[in-house]
Structures are given as C-alpha cells and as structure tokens.
Amino acid sequence: MTADPFDLIAVNLPDETPLDWMAAAACATTNPDAWFPESGESPRPAIRICTSCEVRAQCLQYAIDNGEYWGTWGGLTARELRKLRHETGAAA
C-alpha cells in the first residue's frame, strides 16, 4: 500500500515559539491604531499602556531585531527607536 500524500503529517512544535510573548502584551486587547498614530497624533496613550506591560522588553527587542520603523514598540516611539538603533549600531 502506498502512502497517501494528503495524509496529515505530525509536526512536533516547541512548547513556546518566539512570538508567544505577543499574547501576553498589554496591547493585545486594545485598538492597534493607538500604536501607529497618524502625523500630529500623540503616541502617549500607547506609551502609557506600555509602561506597565510585562513583555515590554521582548516587544522592544522584536522591534530592533525586525527593523520596525513605524509605530510604538516596547514603549518607544518610532523616533526613539531610530535614535536607539543609531546609538547601538543596530540595523535599521
């Protein structure tokens, strides 16, 4: 008997994936528009939520590692992220 190519293949996934932290983020249940304010809008509402977020460090690291250049990540604005990248020599 030959194997059916459409049979499901069992895949073992690790208990935790690199993006699992996102589910615990304080912003996960809020309006995403707050993290990507339009020109002239304040990022302060997002930053205020970020300050008490338990995964703030992971969020900031994600933004740095993935070259996020727009929005609020880990409590930093896009401008602050650019400055941090420049100061640390991280890729933009």
C-alpha positions in Angstrom: 0.0 0.0 0.0 1.4 3.5 -0.9 1.2 6.5 1.4 -1.5 9.0 0.7 0.2 12.4 0.0 -2.8 14.1 1.6 -2.4 12.5 5.0 -1.7 14.9 7.7 1.9 14.9 8.9 2.5 15.1 12.6 4.7 18.0 13.4 6.2 18.5 16.8 6.2 22.1 17.7 8.2 23.6 20.7 6.1 24.5 23.7 6.9 28.1 23.2 7.5 30.0 19.9 9.5 33.2 19.5 6.3 35.3 19.3 4.3 33.8 22.2 5.0 36.9 24.2 2.7 38.8 22.0 -0.4 37.1 23.6 0.7 38.5 27.0 1.2 42.0 25.7 -0.9 44.7 27.3 -1.7 46.0 23.8 -3.1 42.6 22.6 -6.7 43.6 23.6 -6.6 47.2 22.6 -7.1 49.2 19.5 -3.9 48.8 17.3 -4.4 52.3 15.8 -3.0 53.7 19.1 0.4 52.1 18.4 0.5 53.6 14.9 -0.6 57.2 15.3 -1.0 59.4 12.3 1.1 62.5 11.8 0.1 65.0 14.5 -1.5 62.4 16.8 0.1 61.6 20.2 1.8 58.3 21.0 1.2 58.9 24.7 -1.8 56.6 25.1 0.2 53.7 23.8 3.3 54.6 25.8 1.2 54.8 28.9 -0.1 51.2 28.4 3.5 50.0 27.5 4.9 51.2 30.8 3.0 48.6 32.8 3.4 45.8 30.2 5.1 42.6 31.4 6.6 41.9 27.9 7.8 45.3 27.2 11.5 44.2 26.8 10.5 41.4 24.4 8.5 43.9 22.3 11.4 46.3 22.1 13.8 43.6 21.2 11.4 42.3 18.5 11.2 45.8 17.0 15.0 46.2 17.0 15.6 42.7 15.5 12.9 43.1 12.8 13.7 46.7 11.8 10.3 48.1 12.8 10.5 51.7 11.8 6.9 52.8 12.4 4.8 52.8 15.5 5.3 52.4 19.2 7.2 49.3 20.3 8.3 48.5 23.8 7.3 51.9 25.0 9.4 53.8 22.4 8.2 55.9 19.6 9.5 55.5 16.0 11.8 58.4 16.5 13.2 57.0 19.8 13.7 53.6 18.1 15.7 55.2 15.3 17.8 57.0 17.9 18.4 53.8 19.9 19.4 51.9 16.7 21.8 54.7 15.8 23.3 54.7 19.3 23.7 51.0 19.5 24.6 50.4 15.9 21.7 48.1 15.3 20.5 47.6 11.8 17.7 50.0 10.7 
